[in-house]
Amino acid sequence: MARVLPGMIAWGLVTGVAMTTSGLPLPIVLLMSVLVFAASAQLSAVPLLLVGAPLWLIWLTALCVNLRFVIFSAQLRPHMMTLPLRWRLFAGYLSADVTYVLTVHRHGDDAPADGGNPEPLAYFLGVAVVNWAGWNVASLLGIAFASQIPRSWGLGFAGSLALLALLVTLIKDGRGLLSVVVGAVVAVAAWGMPMRLHIVAAIVVAVAAGLALDRWMPGKSRGEARVSARASR
C-alpha cells in the first residue's frame, strides 16, 4: 500500500474539495465521504444533487459508474464465500479499485480461502483497512482545507497516474495488454456518452475481448502452472 497510497490520498483530497466547494451542506458532505466511499460515484452524484435531479437518475448514474464492481466481486467471490453473509457485505463496502487489483495480483490464482488457507482474506483485509483509512483521512482533510488547496496542484491527475501504475502490474501477457488497449480505445471513443457511460462501455468491451482472447489463445494460468510444476516433481 505504501506504493499506491500517495495517489489514493490525492484522489481523496480532490473528492473532499469537490464536494465542499459544490455548495452541499457540510453534514451531508461528511456523511457522503464516510458512507459512500466511492470517488467516481460521489463526483457523479454531486452535480445531479445540486441541480435537483430526480432520485432515480442519481441512483442510476451511481450504479452505471460503479458497475465495474460487479466484475471485481465476481473475481473475489471464491475467497469470500467462506465468510458469513454479514462479513461478505462488509467486504463489499470495503472493496475498492486498489483493494481489488492488489488482492487479485497477489492471490487471484490461489486456492479459495478457508480455515486452512486464510492468507487471501488476511491480505484483502490488510490492504482494505489501510486504503479505507487513508482515503477517508484525505477526504476529510480536503473538506477541512478546501479553500486552501489550489486546483493548479493537479491532484486528480496524480490519482489517475496511481491507478494507471496499478493497471500496468496486472498485464502479464499479450492477451491482457490487448484487452487493455481495446478498453482504452472504447473509453476515448465513447467519451461523449451521458452519465459517464463510456466507462461502462469500455469495461464491457474489454471484458468481452479478454474472454474471446482466452478462447482463441488458450494458455496456462499461474495456478495451473504451479500445479503442473508440483506434478512434474
N, C-alpha and C positions, 0 to 999 in steps of 0.2 A: 504493500500500500504506500510505502514511502515514495515509490516512483511516480505514482499517479495522483497522490493526494494534493499536490500543488495545483494541478489542473482542476480537480474537483472543487477545491477551495475557491478558485477563480470563478467557476460556474455558480457556486453558492452565493458569492458576493454579487455577481451580476443579477441573479434572480431576486435577491433581497432588495437590491437597489431598484430594480424594475418594478417590483410590487409596491414599494414605498412611494416612489415618485408617480405612480399611476393615480394616486388620489384615494385609494381604498382606505377605509378606517384602520387604524393601527391594530386593534384586536383581531380583525379579520385577517390582516397580513400575517400576524404572529401565528394564528391558528393554521392558516394555509401552509406556512413554512414547515410546521412540525407534522401536521396530519397528512397533507397531500404527498410530500416527499417525492416530487416528480417535476423536475425543472421544465421540461417541454410542455407538460400539461398545464402547469401554473402559468407559464408565459403565454400559452394559447388561450387560456380561460380568462385571464385578467382583462384584456381589451373587450371581450364579449360581455363581461360583467359590467364594465364601465358604460357601455352603450345600451344597457338594458335588454340584451338579447334574451330570448326565451330559455328557460332552464333546459329543455330538451336539446337545444342546439349547443349549449355549453357542455352538457354531458356527452353528446355525440362527438364534439370536437376533441375533448379529452380522450374519449375512447379510441378515436382514429389515431391520434398521436401516440397512444400507448399500446397499440395493437402488437407492437414488437415483443411485448412481454408474454404474449401467448406462445411465441416461438421460444423465448427464453425459458419459460416454465416447463415446456414440453421436454427440453433437453435436461433440465434439472430434476424432473419428476422421478427418475429411477432412484436417485439418492434420497428424495423427500418422502417416498411412500412408506418408509419405516416409521415415520413420525405420526402422532395422533393429529386429527384434523385441526385442532386449535393451533398447534405448532406449525402446521403447513400454512395456515392462514397468516400467521405471524411472519413466517419466512417469505411469503408473498409480499407482505408490506415492506420487508427489509430489502427485497430484491431490487437491484439497480443495474444499469449497464455495466458498471465496473465490477460489481459482485458477480454477475453472470459470466463476464469474459474471463475473469481470473479463475473462477471455480471450474469452468469448462476447460480452460487451458491446463489446469493442474490435475483435475480428476475426471475429465469428460469421458475418458475411455476406461476408467476403473470399474471394478465390480460395484453393484449397488450398495449403498451404505446400509449397515445393520449393526446389531450389537457387537459383533466381532470385527467390524470394519467401520469405525466411527470417523476416520480421517476426513472423508469428503464433507461431512456435516460440520465437523470442527473447523475445517478451513473456511467453509462458507460463512459460519457464524463469526469467525475472527475478522474476515475482510468486511462483512456486512456491518458489524458494530462500529468498526473504525470509520467506514465510509459514511454511515448514518451520523455519527458524532461530528466528523469533520464537516460534512455538508451543512448540518443544522447550525453549528457554531459559525460557519462562514456566512450562511444566510442571515442569521440574526445580527452579525456584525454589519452586513450590507444594509439591513433595516436601520440599525442604530446610526450608521455613519453615511447614509445615502447622499447627503448634501456635500460631504467632504471627498467622495470618490469620483474623480473626473472620468467621463466616458472615453477620453483620449488614451486611457491606460490600455484599452483593448483587452479587457479581461475575458470577454466572451470568446475571442479568438484563441486565447490561451487554453480555455476549456476544450474547445474543438480540437486543438492540437493534441491534448492529453488523450482524448478518445481515439483520435487517429493513430496515436502510438500504440494503444491497446489493440486496435484492429489489426495492425501490421503483425503483432505477435501471434495472432490466430491463423495467419496464412501459412500453411505448411506444405502446400503443393500447388501445381498448376491449376487444378480444379478450383481450389479456394480462391486463388488470385483472379481467375476468370469470372467467378461469381461476384467478387467484389467490384471488378471493373464494370460488369453488366449493371449491378445495382447502382453504382455511381453515375453511369450514363443516364439511366432512367430517372434518377433523382434530379439531375440537372435538367433533363429534357421536360420533366413534368413539374418544374418549379412553380409555374403559374396556377396550379390546381388550388381550389379553395380549401380552407381548413387544414392546410399542410398535408393534404392527401398525397403529395408527392413522396412523403416518407413511406406511407403505406404501400404505394405503388412500387417503390424501389425495393422494399422488403419482400413483397410477393414475388416480383420478377427474379430477384437474386436467389431466393429460396428455390423457386422453380428451376432456375438454371443449375443450381447446385445439385438438386435431385436428378435432373436429366444427365448431368455430367457423371454423377455416381453410377448411373445405369449404363452409360456409354463407355465410361473409362473406369471400370472397377479396380479397386486397389485395396490393400490391407490397411486397416486402422491400426493405431498404436496398440490397442488392446489385443487385436488378432496377432500382431507381430510378436507381442510378449508371450502369448500362448504358444505360438509356433517355436519361439526360441526355447521355452521350457521343454516342449515336447522333443526338440532335437537333442537336448541334453540328456 
